[in-house]
């Protein structure tokens, strides 16, 4: 997830910006010149990893960054000649990366501790950059991000680039060091981009995008108490990756109705707002359940999902009525409920769209006019009538899909503020930084 | 499925759905709903559509007609043990329904 890798990169660079006596930290008093040079080269390799990620991330995000400071031509069919500062920033980053002679660090270098505190900060930042390639690079990035999220990402890269330029200046005397190519051009481009994207409100929900480990079922015996219910509900979400058939879908919907009702009673004394939300969820599932009664299907499975759903209901029923549920556990249930609601909404919507969910025929449409004594059903299913579709879509759009968009993590601004603070000029006394380490 | 079987099944489904809709408590409603799902499972989800329009609001009458419709399914070749289990579920649901 970009939130983790981006925060690690920023916090490590902020720490490096606070370290001023770099030669001493690198071991200039104890190491010979060759060993010191090796450390310098190693740091350049780590810097190259961060530069590579920065260039790739800006290149992937720039189609979504629309400059508000660039005048647009009155004729919408004429392409604008001024593409905005982010395009110049992308070019400057590419130029700097291509003119750096340091190779990218190997996997061993990224994962093996060097034993030196300063080099370790660089290694952690480079490792985060390598992992962030999973989250922010690739041709599909523009389809996954919103324009506001792309602004936040480019703003992060601009701050990280500014940090690299400051550190480049500070490490000039390090043996084996090589200055960044055209640092002034890169610095101004980063500053112009940072100012340009700051004119729009950045969307830190970008932290929740990117690679996540695939969720797997929690195996083993049932956890005790309410945790057993949580375990079964989590497993239900995992098992719902397989599309259920109509009967399994109705059983899962029934389980969610009972779980919402039962958990709302337990949550009431701890969090009344959440309990009220779950009561509304119960009403939604009651409505959906009655709307699904006449739907059937030939395709799909969902047997394991039904088993987990019944596990959750059985374990909830076995709980004593006086059970007190912690707010953290209630929050976990809320997260699972939101994801299950979204998944079930997708299952029903897709089923209606591709006609894997069908409507049972009414007895009035049976083959009553056939000749002979034996009258058989001509068809079991028919396409879902429009009024029924409309009712189901109203329930899904109005009640089942989570109404609140994803919120940014509460600590999203912390590491960003930390890096920007470290980039600010410091008060000096007699030419020396009074806060240097 | 022959036409009389389909008509009996549609009646049983409709009465169960009406009982689920009119149940005074969520537990009773859920119990009727599970009975309906089990009835559909017994028929491999090849049931005719139900409708609750025009049905009585007297739950005792609905319960009696639902029981008799489900019992009548055995005359159409439906597994007798399956029918008995569904009748037992219906009786349990009715037990939750009665205050």
Interface residues (C-beta under 8 A of the other chain):
Chain A: X245 X246 X247 X250 X251 X254 X257 X258 X261 X282 X286 X289 X290 X293 X294 X296 X297 X359 X360 X361 X362 X363 X366 X367 X368 X374 X375 X376 X377 X380
Chain B: X1 X2 X3 X6 X7 X10 X13 X17 X20 X21 X26 X29 X30 X33 X34 X36 X37 X40 X41 X45 X46 X47 X48 X49 X50 X51
